[in-house]
Structure formats: structure tokens, C-alpha cells
């Protein structure tokens, strides 16, 4: 389909909306959709007027108003071109077509005629818009194995994406929580396969990389050489991950224990000079009250993972303002 045919298919003579407005709306929409890109030449005034069956002055006026809005520019002897300040990068910012604006104006006018105040009408529109936007947001679940880590990582992901994220335990998914409730699942590499098997092949499932805060490495590097370090977590994968982190910066012995193995923890505390534990072990630490210094480790979702998730969500929900 040619550009002129594309434009023509979007123009319809109505008594309510002028042809100038229809031409402007059509051009704006086509720029937003990528039909015309930066530097592309639009159909000439005469050609578009002939294709649409309208007066050339009408097309000229539409192009002139678009030029005043810095959407296009007219180059003498060459034609009308899409400018660099093109709106196609954010198609959700394209102005509503004039006919849509007329509908909004008529609705507002009707409420005024029925005696409602401007503030009441404004509030009603804002509430309705917020409701519709919420319904158009994806339901995102952050799936992890412990309540503390799940809640913490879900809150962090929500803050970075700028979208609501629900914490879901791996053990609850498919048991008390139906996978169909969510559009997007986010989990660590440790649990990716389990989530994939439960949620199904059709679900959007994103594995994310997590790591301790950078200052943890500095703290570990300052520990006395050859001292024994006790590492604690609620699951074997996290224990192994923490042990690997400590081994990077410490030459002494590293002992790993699960938080449920109280007897082994007490044994390790006899020789350990410091205890490094995940946030999910806080209750055990309070119960045992070790004399050694304790370091609580909080894992963070790496920004590269967040950007990847945000980009994929944006593809399916382009109207969202995803923060990443």
C-alpha cells in the first residue's frame, strides 16, 4: 500500500470534524506507527489533495499547522519532511483524534448541563482513567522460596519497574496460588525451572540475576586472614551462593549451614569468628544470640535484569511508563 493510499484510507468526510483536522490526525498517527519516519518526505500537497479529492489549500493548511507544531518542516523546492522532533518514539503521546476530543467535550458538557461542578467532573474522569489503567497493567509475580526474600525482592522490583509486583512463594505457586492469576513471572535462576514447569510454557517467565550489595565484598575483605566464617541461609542454593562470595575475598575456612540445622550451627559457632547470614535467618540469629559479629546479607536484583524485563513488558503493554 502506498503512503497516499494509507492516508486516504484514514480520511472520511464528516460534518463534525474538519478535513484539516482529519489530515493532521492521520499524519500524526502514521508517524507514530512508523509509516513515516524521521527524514521521510510526505506526499506532495497536490498529490495528496488529488488522492483525497479535496482542495489543495486544505492539505496546505494541515501541513502548515503540523509545521507550526514542529512535527514536519517544509523545504522550499523539495517538499514536506518529518522533523527530528518526531513523536514516533512514544506513540502513546500522540494527541487524540479530533473526533475523540469532540466526544470527550460533549460528555463534559452533558455533565455540566446536569448540574455537576467542574471539580466533580474532573475527579470522575481521573478516577475512571486510573481504574482503566490499572486494569491494563500486567499482573506481575516475584517468585522466591522464603517469605523474607520474596517480599524484599518483590518490593525492590516494583520500585525499579514502577509497577505493582506481588510476592509469591515457590511452594504456593500451583497450590494456593493459581498461575492463571498472573501475566508475568519473575524468579531467580535457582527456581526458574520449577516456576516454568508450574506456570506452563505459555506464561512469560523471566529469570533474574541477584547479588549481594557491593559493600559486602569490602566488609569480607577486611576480615582477619585465616579466620573461620559461618555462612547461613534457609536454602542450599543461597548457602552455596554466599560461600562463593566469601571465598572470593577471604582466605580462611568457610562453613555453610542451613538455618534449620541448629545442631550444626551451634557446632560451627565454636570456631567461627564471624557469621554471615541471609535476611531469612534473622529469627534464628535472635534465638541463638551468637557472641560473634553478624553480617546480614540482602540480595539485590541486578539492573540489567530489570531493564530486560521492562523492555519485554513494554512490547506487550506499550502504554505503560515502565521505569528501569
Number of C-alpha atoms within 10 A of each C-alpha: 5 9 14 17 12 14 20 17 11 15 17 13 11 10 7 9 15 14 20 19 19 21 24 21 23 19 24 23 22 19 22 20 15 13 14 20 20 17 14 14 18 19 17 17 20 15 13 22 19 14 14 22 10 15 14 17 13 17 24 17 16 20 25 17 16 19 17 10 11 14 20 26 20 16 10 7 6 9 13 21 21 23 18 13 12 19 21 20 13 12 18 14 11 14 12 13 16 16 16 12 12 14 11 13 11 12 13 17 13 12 14 14 10 9 8 13 12 12 9 12 16 12 12 12 14 12 12 12 12 12 11 11 12 13 10 12 15 17 17 24 25 26 27 26 18 17 15 16 21 22 18 16 24 25 17 15 26 17 14 17 18 15 20 17 23 19 21 24 18 22 15 14 18 14 10 10 14 12 19 12 10 16 17 20 23 27 27 18 13 15 16 19 14 14 25 18 10 15 21 12 9 8 16 17 22 20 18 20 16 17 14 17 13 9 9 17 15 11 12 19 16 10 17 13 12 12 16 22 25 24 28 31 24 19 16 14 12 19 21 16 14 22 20 12 16 23 15 11 17 20 15 15 16 19 19 22 21 18 24 14 11 13 10 14 21 13 10 20 19 11 14 21 18 21 21 22 27 23 21 21 20 14 11 16 17 9 8 12 10 16 10 14 10 16 16 16 19 17 17 18 19 14 15 12 17 20 16 14 22 20 15 13 20 14 10 10 14 14 15 18 13 17 14 17
